[in-house]
Amino acid sequence: MENGNTNWGQSVTAVVIKDNKVLLGRHTYGPGKGKLIVPGGYVNIGESPQQAIVREYFEETGIIIEPKDVIGIRFNSHDWYVAFTADYISGEPKSDHDENSEVIWLDADEALQREDVPELTKKLLESAINNNSSLKKTPFRSAEKNSPYSLYVK
Protein backbone atom coordinates (compact mmCIF):
# COMPACT_ATOMS: atom_id res chain seq x y z
CA MET A 1 0.00 0.00 0.00
CA GLU A 2 1.76 3.14 -1.24
CA ASN A 3 1.71 6.07 1.17
CA GLY A 4 3.68 8.84 -0.58
CA ASN A 5 6.74 8.02 1.50
CA THR A 6 7.83 5.03 -0.56
CA ASN A 7 11.43 4.46 -1.57
CA TRP A 8 10.88 2.80 -4.97
CA GLY A 9 14.53 1.66 -5.12
CA GLN A 10 14.45 -0.61 -2.05
CA SER A 11 12.22 -3.62 -1.46
CA VAL A 12 12.09 -6.53 0.98
CA THR A 13 10.55 -9.93 1.54
CA ALA A 14 10.79 -12.73 4.10
CA VAL A 15 10.24 -16.46 4.22
CA VAL A 16 8.29 -17.48 7.33
CA ILE A 17 8.12 -21.19 8.09
CA LYS A 18 6.06 -22.62 10.94
CA ASP A 19 5.57 -26.38 11.44
CA ASN A 20 7.11 -27.02 7.98
CA LYS A 21 4.55 -24.70 6.38
CA VAL A 22 5.43 -21.48 4.57
CA LEU A 23 3.21 -18.39 4.60
CA LEU A 24 2.26 -17.35 1.05
CA GLY A 25 -0.15 -14.83 -0.44
CA ARG A 26 -1.92 -15.08 -3.80
CA HIS A 27 -0.80 -11.93 -5.63
CA THR A 28 -3.43 -9.80 -7.37
CA TYR A 29 -1.46 -7.71 -9.89
CA GLY A 30 1.58 -7.49 -12.15
CA PRO A 31 3.69 -10.40 -13.35
CA GLY A 32 2.90 -12.37 -10.18
CA LYS A 33 -0.88 -12.07 -10.56
CA GLY A 34 -2.54 -15.31 -9.47
CA LYS A 35 0.71 -16.75 -8.07
CA LEU A 36 1.44 -17.73 -4.46
CA ILE A 37 4.40 -15.61 -3.37
CA VAL A 38 6.19 -14.60 -0.21
CA PRO A 39 4.78 -11.28 1.01
CA GLY A 40 6.90 -8.16 0.85
CA GLY A 41 7.10 -4.68 -0.52
CA TYR A 42 8.93 -1.39 -0.71
CA VAL A 43 10.83 0.27 2.11
CA ASN A 44 9.53 3.65 3.26
CA ILE A 45 11.91 6.60 3.44
CA GLY A 46 13.58 6.58 6.86
CA GLU A 47 12.65 2.96 7.52
CA SER A 48 15.13 0.07 7.84
CA PRO A 49 14.62 -3.05 5.73
CA GLN A 50 13.82 -4.97 8.92
CA GLN A 51 11.15 -2.45 9.94
CA ALA A 52 9.74 -2.52 6.41
CA ILE A 53 9.31 -6.30 6.27
CA VAL A 54 7.60 -6.38 9.68
CA ARG A 55 5.20 -3.64 8.48
CA GLU A 56 4.61 -5.24 5.08
CA TYR A 57 3.84 -8.67 6.57
CA PHE A 58 1.36 -7.22 9.02
CA GLU A 59 -0.34 -5.03 6.39
CA GLU A 60 -0.62 -7.85 3.85
CA THR A 61 -1.23 -10.89 6.06
CA GLY A 62 -2.16 -9.87 9.63
CA ILE A 63 0.88 -11.84 10.84
CA ILE A 64 3.55 -10.41 13.15
CA ILE A 65 7.08 -11.60 12.35
CA GLU A 66 10.64 -11.04 13.51
CA PRO A 67 13.22 -10.86 10.68
CA LYS A 68 16.33 -12.96 11.18
CA ASP A 69 18.97 -13.78 8.56
CA VAL A 70 19.45 -12.49 5.02
CA ILE A 71 18.97 -15.36 2.57
CA GLY A 72 19.04 -13.48 -0.70
CA ILE A 73 19.71 -10.16 -2.37
CA ARG A 74 18.58 -9.31 -5.88
CA PHE A 75 19.92 -6.30 -7.75
CA ASN A 76 18.74 -4.91 -11.06
CA SER A 77 19.05 -1.61 -12.88
CA HIS A 78 16.33 0.17 -10.90
CA ASP A 79 16.20 -1.33 -7.39
CA TRP A 80 17.42 -3.87 -4.87
CA TYR A 81 15.47 -6.56 -3.05
CA VAL A 82 16.56 -8.17 0.22
CA ALA A 83 15.09 -11.45 1.44
CA PHE A 84 15.14 -12.49 5.09
CA THR A 85 14.14 -15.53 7.03
CA ALA A 86 11.74 -14.52 9.77
CA ASP A 87 10.15 -16.09 12.80
CA TYR A 88 6.39 -16.25 13.17
CA ILE A 89 5.40 -14.32 16.31
CA SER A 90 1.59 -14.16 16.27
CA GLY A 91 -1.58 -13.63 14.29
CA GLU A 92 -3.91 -15.47 11.98
CA PRO A 93 -3.38 -15.20 8.23
CA LYS A 94 -5.88 -13.02 6.42
CA SER A 95 -5.96 -11.39 3.02
CA ASP A 96 -5.65 -7.63 2.70
CA HIS A 97 -8.03 -7.87 -0.32
CA ASP A 98 -5.73 -5.49 -2.15
CA GLU A 99 -2.28 -6.93 -2.88
CA ASN A 100 -3.42 -10.52 -2.28
CA SER A 101 -6.65 -12.44 -2.59
CA GLU A 102 -5.74 -15.11 -0.04
CA VAL A 103 -3.03 -15.86 2.52
CA ILE A 104 -2.30 -19.47 3.41
CA TRP A 105 0.10 -21.72 5.28
CA LEU A 106 1.25 -24.23 2.65
CA ASP A 107 3.40 -27.31 3.23
CA ALA A 108 6.93 -26.24 2.24
CA ASP A 109 7.57 -29.39 0.16
CA GLU A 110 4.30 -28.89 -1.70
CA ALA A 111 5.14 -25.23 -2.36
CA LEU A 112 8.38 -26.29 -4.04
CA GLN A 113 6.39 -28.51 -6.44
CA ARG A 114 3.44 -26.28 -7.33
CA GLU A 115 3.22 -24.49 -10.65
CA ASP A 116 1.46 -21.50 -9.09
CA VAL A 117 4.52 -20.78 -6.91
CA PRO A 118 7.04 -18.76 -8.98
CA GLU A 119 10.72 -19.61 -9.28
CA LEU A 120 11.92 -16.70 -7.10
CA THR A 121 9.69 -17.80 -4.21
CA LYS A 122 10.91 -21.39 -4.63
CA LYS A 123 14.58 -20.29 -4.62
CA LEU A 124 14.05 -18.23 -1.45
CA LEU A 125 12.17 -21.09 0.21
CA GLU A 126 14.98 -23.53 -0.66
CA SER A 127 17.51 -21.11 0.81
CA ALA A 128 15.47 -20.75 4.00
CA ILE A 129 15.09 -24.52 4.35
CA ASN A 130 18.76 -25.29 3.67
CA ASN A 131 19.96 -22.38 5.82
CA ASN A 132 23.56 -23.17 4.89
CA SER A 133 24.31 -20.15 2.77
CA SER A 134 22.50 -17.38 4.59
CA LEU A 135 24.18 -14.28 5.88
CA LYS A 136 23.79 -14.10 9.65
CA LYS A 137 22.98 -10.93 11.54
CA THR A 138 26.12 -10.14 13.52
CA PRO A 139 26.18 -7.76 16.48
CA PHE A 140 28.51 -4.82 16.09
CA ARG A 141 28.77 -1.32 17.45
CA SER A 142 28.92 1.50 14.95
CA ALA A 143 30.85 4.68 15.64
CA GLU A 144 27.55 6.52 15.20
CA LYS A 145 25.35 6.72 18.26
CA ASN A 146 21.92 5.11 17.71
CA SER A 147 23.10 3.84 14.33
CA PRO A 148 20.46 2.26 12.04
CA TYR A 149 23.10 -0.02 10.51
CA SER A 150 23.01 -3.80 10.54
CA LEU A 151 25.83 -6.14 9.61
CA TYR A 152 25.21 -9.49 7.91
CA VAL A 153 28.16 -11.82 7.27
CA LYS A 154 28.70 -15.50 6.53
Disulfide bonds with the S-S distance in Angstrom:
none
